[in-house]
Each structure stands twice: as C-alpha cells, then as structure tokens.
Amino acid sequence: MENQNLYWIWLTRRPGLGPVKLRRLLEQFGGPEALYAADAEALARAGVSETARRALLDKDLEPARSILRSCKEKGLHILTLGDADYPSALGRTADAPVLLYCKGELPGAGRQPWIGLVGARRADAKGLALARQFGWQIAGCGGVVVTGMAKGIDAEAAWGALDRGGRVVGVLGCGPDLVYPKENAALYEKVAAQGCLLSEYPPGVQPDARHFPARNRIISALSDGVTVVQASEQSGALITARWAVSQGREVFAVPGPAGEPLSRGCNQLLREGALLAENGWDIMREYYYRYPGAVRECRELPPPRSPEAASAAPQPSEPAAPPRPQAALRTETPRQPAPPPADLTPPQRRILEALQGGPVQLDTLIDKTGLPAAQVLPQLTLLQIKKNITQLPGKQYTLSGG
C-alpha cells in the first residue's frame, strides 16, 4: 500500500492536472502506476494533451517520497479514490479529489447523517450562539458535523458538536499538519482526536485564497445537507450552498432580521427555496427515515462554552423511541376551513387552502395548488417565517397549531 500511495502522490502533484482530468486519466490507464509507466507515445495515443504529457513525463519520485515520509512523521494517513474508506458520497461527484490526506479517524460514512455547518467568519454574538446550538443539537440527534474550520460560525459549530460528544469532520484549505487560523489550535487538536481533519493538499502546503472555494465543494459533497447559519451577501458560505445545490444536496438556512448585513445571505437562500431551520432538529428530522435507528430528536440547548465544559463533553443520549407518525396523532375528523390571514399573496392563500385537511407531502401539495414547484418552494419558506405553516418529517407541511 505504501508503494502504491507513492504513485498516487506523484500523480496528484503533476502541475496543471486537476481532479477531473486526473480521474479521466485514471479511467483510461487503470491506475497511477500505469500512468507512471506510460511513455510519450502511449500518452499521445490516449489523446493526452501536450501540456499534460510534459507533466506526466516527469518521473521524479523523490518529492512524493518526501511527502510520504512527512505523513509518517506527522501521523497522517492517505485515502485514494476507490479505497473502501473513501467517502462514497464524495467519490460520486465528478471533481472529487483522487487523494485525501487525513489526520484522525474518519467516521463511517453512510451510517448517520453528515451535516455541513458553515457561515460568516465575522459573525456576531447571536450567530456564534446559534452555531454552537446547531452543532450541539445535530450531534445530540446523532449527526456528524462537517465544517471548514474557519473562525466564526465554522469553529463555534464544531465546538458545539464536540462538547456534546459528537464527531466532526474538518475540511481544510491547507495541509492537514497546519493550523489556520492560529487561534483554532485547540479546536484542530480536538477534532483530530474526536473526528478527522481532511485535506486534498499534502503536509506543508500553506493556506491560499484559491484553496478555499475548492475546499467548499468537498464540504458540500461529504454532507447530506448544508446549513448556513449566518452570512452576508458575499460570504464564502454561499459558495458552499451553491455547490450543495449542484451536487443534489439539501440546503438549509437560518433566517435573520430583515436589513441586517449578516442576514442577507441566509434570507436570499430562503427566497431561492432553501429549507428553513430554527434548530438542529429542523435539519435532522429530514433524515429520520433515511437513517433508521440513527437519528433521534434533540432540542436541548447547550451550556455556555468554557474550558471546563470543552474538556468534559457529555456523550449523546441513547436513541429515543421513534416518534409516532404525525398523521396518527390527528383525529379522523377533517379540520374545518379557517379564514386565511389578510396579509397573504394569492399563491400563499392557495397553499393554505390546500393544507386545510391536514398534512400534505410536498409533491402532492404542488399538484393540489396547481402552482409550479419553483413558485411553491419560496412561498412555503415565507409561510414558515410568518408561522402560518410548519414543516414535518418527510417534507410534509401542515397548518401551524393544527
């Protein structure tokens, strides 16, 4: 395996070859050793461009050996595309890294929901408290928190999950042996001990502005859903949300006060159809039936973080008994239609009328209203903000208070 990793490292350090090109080359030649053995004629026959051929004809393995030695010295291990432990959800994306450097133990993917928690670096006190709450509750519900390890929302969400005894996957824009920013040193150490630090960059690679948008695609690809807690209109967290949409992941957003700069990014996502989340259970209940037995309800609020609390993290409680299906809690007598509030648009009125008989699944609701899905989704979000409706597990909606 060590010898094989040497060729993987050599391949990923070829200049000008990104993940998509590397994956195509691997499919053509069958593996990194075959690419290393290929001469100029074989590469030309395969249609490899002149620039890529020049990179692949540099057969010097010493830089790869140096990286491999550094990994040994620093306790890092390597995952390559196709390894049994390589996260399958990430591997299914077209631009997945063909090699990951890891510090710590990667939680078993596919056994519990992985939730990306991202947001502003310069978050305010309320945003930081919400990030900690979401991390704590997601861990308490049985989820794994995925974050970019930046200061602000990312860091506080990670601390919330760790203090609850949960697992965290931190995705980095630098080598996994470096701490960025420096003030997160204690967090890095805790994540490596209680989860895993991941990077597509080898040890020693310094953080660079170009690395972070690329890192964001890994955060979203690893996650079942991505939650933005607080973000401005220009926040990098919105890049992660856009990646999530393109990768077919759910996007959740925490609503904020109108006009506040740190609310604009989240509120924009909600207008575009993101799911509204006011606590960690709002997110995790979406995965209750997808991960049978792994998800439990947790709405408890975390204590304020302190050094003592961080070093004595409680363990998640045992799974609670599954909640009864919402429909079973209702009587057989249909609800009598109630007059709709006056401050509603015509589409919102049609949605409320369609919900008068009880909970309705999203696709059925779209059929009942006769409205296009692109119009229904943002109206549902606005109705949730107004407290007119409530979202239930399984993407069902019902009138609030009913």
C-alpha positions as CSV (number, residue, x, y, z in Angstrom):
1,M,0.0,0.0,0.0
2,E,2.9,2.4,0.8
3,N,4.4,1.8,-2.6
4,Q,1.0,2.4,-4.2
5,N,0.5,5.6,-2.3
6,L,3.8,6.8,-3.6
7,Y,2.4,6.8,-7.2
8,W,-0.8,8.4,-6.1
9,I,1.1,11.2,-4.5
10,W,3.3,11.6,-7.6
11,L,0.2,11.8,-9.8
12,T,-1.7,14.4,-7.8
13,R,1.4,16.6,-7.7
14,R,1.6,16.9,-11.5
15,P,1.1,20.6,-12.4
16,G,-1.9,21.6,-14.5
17,L,-3.9,18.4,-13.8
18,G,-7.0,19.0,-11.7
19,P,-9.3,16.4,-10.2
20,V,-11.5,16.0,-13.4
21,K,-8.5,15.4,-15.7
22,L,-6.9,13.1,-13.2
23,R,-10.0,11.0,-12.9
24,R,-10.3,10.7,-16.7
25,L,-6.6,9.6,-17.0
26,L,-7.1,7.0,-14.2
27,E,-10.1,5.6,-16.1
28,Q,-8.1,5.5,-19.3
29,F,-4.9,3.9,-17.9
30,G,-6.3,1.9,-14.9
31,G,-4.3,3.4,-12.1
32,P,-1.4,5.7,-11.1
33,E,1.3,3.1,-11.6
34,A,0.2,2.5,-15.2
35,L,0.3,6.3,-15.8
36,Y,3.8,6.4,-14.3
37,A,4.9,3.7,-16.6
38,A,3.4,5.3,-19.7
39,D,5.8,6.8,-22.2
40,A,5.3,9.7,-24.5
41,E,3.9,7.5,-27.3
42,A,1.4,5.8,-25.0
43,L,0.2,9.1,-23.7
44,A,-0.1,10.6,-27.2
45,R,-2.1,7.5,-28.4
46,A,-4.5,8.1,-25.5
47,G,-5.1,11.6,-26.6
48,V,-3.4,13.3,-23.6
49,S,-2.7,16.9,-24.3
50,E,0.9,18.1,-24.8
51,T,0.8,20.1,-21.5
52,A,-0.4,17.1,-19.6
53,R,2.2,14.8,-21.3
54,R,5.0,17.1,-20.2
55,A,3.8,16.9,-16.6
56,L,3.4,13.1,-16.7
57,L,6.8,12.5,-18.3
58,D,8.5,13.9,-15.2
59,K,9.1,10.6,-13.4
60,D,10.9,12.0,-10.4
61,L,9.5,10.2,-7.3
62,E,11.6,12.0,-4.7
63,P,9.1,14.8,-4.0
64,A,6.4,12.1,-3.4
65,R,8.8,10.1,-1.2
66,S,9.3,13.3,0.9
67,I,5.6,13.8,1.3
68,L,5.1,10.2,2.3
69,R,7.9,10.5,4.9
70,S,6.2,13.7,6.3
71,C,2.9,11.9,6.5
72,K,4.5,9.1,8.6
73,E,6.3,11.6,10.9
74,K,3.1,13.6,11.5
75,G,0.7,10.7,11.9
76,L,-1.3,11.4,8.7
77,H,-2.8,8.7,6.5
78,I,-3.9,8.7,2.9
79,L,-7.2,7.8,1.3
80,T,-7.4,7.4,-2.5
81,L,-10.4,7.2,-4.8
82,G,-11.6,3.6,-4.8
83,D,-10.4,2.8,-1.2
84,A,-13.1,1.2,0.9
85,D,-12.8,4.0,3.4
86,Y,-13.0,6.8,0.9
87,P,-16.4,8.6,1.4
88,S,-18.7,7.3,-1.3
89,A,-20.8,10.4,-1.5
90,L,-17.7,12.5,-2.2
91,G,-16.5,9.9,-4.7
92,R,-19.7,10.1,-6.8
93,T,-19.0,13.8,-7.6
94,A,-17.2,14.5,-10.9
95,D,-14.5,16.7,-9.4
96,A,-13.8,14.6,-6.2
97,P,-10.1,14.7,-5.1
98,V,-8.5,11.5,-6.1
99,L,-6.4,11.6,-2.9
100,L,-7.1,12.9,0.6
101,Y,-4.7,13.4,3.5
102,C,-6.3,12.6,6.8
103,K,-5.5,13.3,10.5
104,G,-7.7,11.4,12.9
105,E,-10.4,8.8,12.3
106,L,-13.0,9.4,9.6
107,P,-16.5,8.5,10.9
108,G,-18.2,5.7,9.0
109,A,-19.9,7.3,6.1
110,G,-23.5,6.3,5.3
111,R,-24.3,5.2,8.8
112,Q,-25.6,8.6,10.1
113,P,-26.4,12.0,8.5
114,W,-23.4,14.2,7.8
115,I,-24.4,17.9,8.0
116,G,-22.3,20.8,6.7
117,L,-22.5,23.8,9.1
118,V,-21.0,27.0,7.6
119,G,-21.3,30.7,7.9
120,A,-19.6,34.1,8.4
121,R,-16.1,34.4,9.8
122,R,-17.0,37.7,11.4
123,A,-20.3,36.5,12.9
124,D,-22.0,38.4,15.7
125,A,-22.6,37.1,19.2
126,K,-26.1,35.8,18.3
127,G,-24.7,34.0,15.2
128,L,-22.0,32.3,17.3
129,A,-24.5,31.2,19.9
130,L,-26.7,29.7,17.1
131,A,-23.8,28.0,15.5
132,R,-22.9,26.3,18.8
133,Q,-26.6,25.4,19.4
134,F,-26.8,23.8,15.9
135,G,-23.6,21.8,16.4
136,W,-24.7,20.6,19.8
137,Q,-28.2,19.6,18.6
138,I,-27.0,17.9,15.5
139,A,-24.6,15.8,17.5
140,G,-27.3,15.1,20.0
141,C,-29.6,14.0,17.2
142,G,-26.9,11.5,16.0
143,G,-25.4,13.5,13.2
144,V,-21.8,14.2,12.1
145,V,-20.9,17.9,11.7
146,V,-18.8,18.8,8.6
147,T,-17.2,22.2,8.7
148,G,-14.4,24.3,7.1
149,M,-12.7,25.0,10.4
150,A,-12.6,28.8,9.8
151,K,-13.0,31.2,12.7
152,G,-16.6,32.4,13.5
153,I,-19.5,30.1,12.6
154,D,-17.5,27.1,11.5
155,A,-15.4,27.0,14.6
156,E,-18.3,27.5,17.0
157,A,-20.4,24.9,15.3
158,A,-17.5,22.4,15.6
159,W,-17.1,23.2,19.3
160,G,-20.8,22.7,19.9
161,A,-20.7,19.2,18.3
162,L,-17.5,18.3,20.1
163,D,-18.8,19.4,23.5
164,R,-21.9,17.3,23.0
165,G,-19.7,14.3,22.4
166,G,-20.3,14.2,18.7
167,R,-18.0,13.7,15.7
168,V,-16.6,16.5,13.5
169,V,-15.0,16.3,10.0
170,G,-13.0,19.4,9.3
171,V,-12.1,20.1,5.7
172,L,-9.1,22.3,5.2
173,G,-7.7,24.7,2.6
174,C,-4.1,23.9,3.6
175,G,-2.0,20.9,4.6
176,P,-3.6,18.8,7.4
177,D,-0.5,19.4,9.6
178,L,-1.0,23.2,9.7
179,V,-3.4,25.2,11.8
180,Y,-5.3,28.1,10.1
181,P,-6.2,30.4,11.7
182,K,-3.7,30.0,14.6
183,E,-6.3,30.7,17.3
184,N,-8.0,27.4,16.3
185,A,-5.1,25.3,17.5
186,A,-7.1,23.7,20.4
187,L,-10.0,23.1,18.0
188,Y,-7.8,21.3,15.5
189,E,-6.4,19.1,18.2
190,K,-9.9,18.2,19.5
191,V,-11.3,17.5,16.0
192,A,-8.3,15.2,15.2
193,A,-8.9,13.3,18.4
194,Q,-12.7,13.1,18.1
195,G,-13.1,13.1,14.4
196,C,-11.0,13.8,11.4
197,L,-9.2,16.6,9.6
198,L,-9.3,16.2,5.8
199,S,-7.4,18.0,3.0
200,E,-6.6,17.4,-0.6
201,Y,-3.3,19.3,0.0
202,P,-0.2,17.5,1.3
203,P,1.6,18.4,4.6
204,G,3.3,21.7,4.5
205,V,1.0,23.4,1.9
206,Q,0.2,26.9,3.2
207,P,-3.4,28.3,3.1
208,D,-4.1,30.2,-0.1
209,A,-7.2,32.2,-1.2
210,R,-7.6,29.9,-4.2
211,H,-7.8,26.8,-2.0
212,F,-11.0,27.7,-0.1
213,P,-13.6,27.7,-2.9
214,A,-12.2,24.3,-3.8
215,R,-12.4,23.1,-0.2
216,N,-16.1,24.2,-0.1
217,R,-17.0,21.7,-2.8
218,I,-15.7,18.9,-0.6
219,I,-17.7,20.1,2.4
220,S,-20.9,20.0,0.5
221,A,-20.1,16.7,-1.3
222,L,-19.4,15.0,2.0
223,S,-22.7,16.3,3.5
224,D,-26.3,15.0,3.2
225,G,-27.3,18.6,3.7
226,V,-25.6,22.0,4.1
227,T,-26.8,24.6,6.7
228,V,-25.8,28.3,6.5
229,V,-26.2,29.9,9.9
230,Q,-25.2,33.5,9.3
231,A,-23.8,35.0,6.1
232,S,-23.6,38.3,4.2
233,E,-24.3,38.5,0.5
234,Q,-20.6,38.0,-0.3
235,S,-20.0,35.2,2.2
236,G,-17.9,32.2,1.1
237,A,-20.6,30.1,2.9
238,L,-22.9,30.9,-0.1
239,I,-20.3,29.2,-2.4
240,T,-20.7,26.1,-0.3
241,A,-24.5,26.3,-0.6
242,R,-24.3,26.7,-4.4
243,W,-22.0,23.7,-4.6
244,A,-24.6,21.8,-2.5
245,V,-27.4,22.6,-4.9
246,S,-25.3,21.5,-7.9
247,Q,-24.5,18.2,-6.1
248,G,-28.1,17.4,-5.3
249,R,-27.8,18.1,-1.5
250,E,-30.4,19.8,0.6
251,V,-29.7,23.4,1.6
252,F,-30.9,24.8,5.0
253,A,-30.7,28.4,6.1
254,V,-31.3,30.1,9.4
255,P,-33.5,33.2,8.9
256,G,-32.3,36.5,10.2
257,P,-33.7,40.0,10.8
258,A,-34.5,42.0,7.7
259,G,-31.9,44.5,6.7
260,E,-29.1,43.1,8.8
261,P,-26.0,42.5,6.7
262,L,-25.3,39.1,8.2
263,S,-28.8,38.0,7.5
264,R,-28.9,38.8,3.8
265,G,-27.1,35.7,2.6
266,C,-29.4,33.3,4.5
267,N,-32.6,35.2,3.6
268,Q,-31.5,35.1,0.0
269,L,-31.1,31.4,0.1
270,L,-34.6,31.1,1.7
271,R,-36.1,33.1,-1.1
272,E,-34.4,30.7,-3.6
273,G,-36.0,27.7,-1.9
274,A,-33.6,26.7,0.9
275,L,-35.3,24.9,3.8
276,L,-35.8,27.0,6.9
277,A,-34.1,25.8,10.1
278,E,-34.5,27.3,13.5
279,N,-32.8,24.5,15.4
280,G,-30.8,21.3,14.8
281,W,-33.8,19.1,14.9
282,D,-35.4,21.0,12.0
283,I,-32.5,19.7,9.9
284,M,-32.1,16.2,11.4
285,R,-35.7,15.2,11.2
286,E,-35.3,15.3,7.4
287,Y,-33.1,12.3,7.7
288,Y,-35.1,10.3,10.3
289,Y,-36.4,7.8,7.8
290,R,-33.3,7.8,5.6
291,Y,-31.2,6.6,8.5
292,P,-33.4,4.2,10.5
293,G,-32.3,4.0,14.1
294,A,-29.5,6.5,13.8
295,V,-31.5,9.7,14.3
296,R,-33.2,10.8,17.5
297,E,-34.8,14.1,18.5
298,C,-32.7,16.6,20.4
299,R,-33.8,20.1,21.1
300,E,-31.9,20.8,24.3
301,L,-29.8,24.0,24.4
302,P,-26.1,23.8,25.1
303,P,-24.5,25.4,28.2
304,P,-22.2,28.3,27.5
305,R,-18.8,27.1,26.4
306,S,-16.0,27.2,28.9
307,P,-12.6,25.5,29.1
308,E,-14.1,23.1,31.7
309,A,-17.1,22.3,29.6
310,A,-14.9,21.7,26.5
311,S,-12.8,19.2,28.4
312,A,-15.7,17.3,29.9
313,A,-18.0,16.8,27.0
314,P,-21.2,14.7,27.7
315,Q,-21.9,11.8,25.4
316,P,-25.1,11.7,23.2
317,S,-28.0,10.1,24.9
318,E,-29.4,6.7,23.9
319,P,-31.8,6.9,20.9
320,A,-35.3,7.8,22.0
321,A,-38.3,5.7,20.9
322,P,-39.3,6.6,17.3
323,P,-42.0,9.3,17.2
324,R,-45.4,8.3,16.1
325,P,-46.2,9.3,12.5
326,Q,-47.8,12.8,12.5
327,A,-50.9,11.6,10.7
328,A,-51.6,9.1,13.5
329,L,-51.7,11.9,16.1
330,R,-54.7,13.5,14.3
331,T,-58.3,12.7,14.6
332,E,-60.3,11.3,11.7
333,T,-62.5,14.4,11.6
334,P,-61.2,16.8,9.0
335,R,-60.2,20.3,10.0
336,Q,-62.9,22.9,9.3
337,P,-61.5,25.5,6.9
338,A,-60.3,28.6,8.7
339,P,-60.2,32.1,7.2
340,P,-56.7,32.8,5.8
341,P,-54.8,35.8,7.2
342,A,-55.3,39.0,5.4
343,D,-51.6,39.7,4.5
344,L,-51.1,36.9,2.1
345,T,-50.4,36.8,-1.6
346,P,-52.8,34.7,-3.8
347,P,-50.2,31.8,-4.1
348,Q,-49.9,31.7,-0.3
349,R,-53.7,31.6,0.0
350,R,-53.8,28.6,-2.4
351,I,-51.2,26.8,-0.3
352,L,-53.1,27.4,2.9
353,E,-56.3,26.2,1.4
354,A,-54.6,23.0,0.2
355,L,-53.4,22.3,3.8
356,Q,-56.9,22.7,5.4
357,G,-57.4,18.9,5.5
358,G,-54.2,18.1,7.3
359,P,-50.5,17.4,6.5
360,V,-49.7,17.2,2.8
361,Q,-46.4,15.9,1.2
362,L,-44.6,18.4,-1.0
363,D,-45.2,16.8,-4.3
364,T,-48.9,16.4,-3.5
365,L,-49.1,20.0,-2.4
366,I,-47.7,21.2,-5.7
367,D,-50.3,19.1,-7.5
368,K,-53.1,20.4,-5.3
369,T,-52.2,24.1,-5.8
370,G,-51.6,23.8,-9.5
371,L,-48.6,26.1,-9.0
372,P,-45.1,25.5,-10.4
373,A,-42.6,24.0,-7.9
374,A,-40.3,27.0,-8.4
375,Q,-43.1,29.2,-7.0
376,V,-44.3,26.9,-4.3
377,L,-40.9,26.4,-2.5
378,P,-40.2,30.1,-1.7
379,Q,-43.8,30.6,-0.7
380,L,-43.5,27.7,1.8
381,T,-40.5,29.3,3.3
382,L,-42.2,32.7,3.7
383,L,-45.3,31.0,5.3
384,Q,-42.9,29.3,7.7
385,I,-41.3,32.6,8.6
386,K,-44.8,34.0,9.2
387,K,-45.6,31.0,11.4
388,N,-48.6,30.1,9.2
389,I,-47.4,26.6,8.5
390,T,-45.0,24.0,9.9
391,Q,-42.8,21.6,8.1
392,L,-42.9,17.9,9.3
393,P,-40.6,15.0,8.7
394,G,-40.7,13.6,5.2
395,K,-41.1,17.0,3.5
396,Q,-44.7,17.3,4.7
397,Y,-46.4,20.6,5.6
398,T,-49.3,21.4,7.9
399,L,-51.0,24.5,9.2
400,S,-49.4,25.8,12.4
401,G,-51.2,25.0,15.6
402,G,-53.2,22.2,13.9
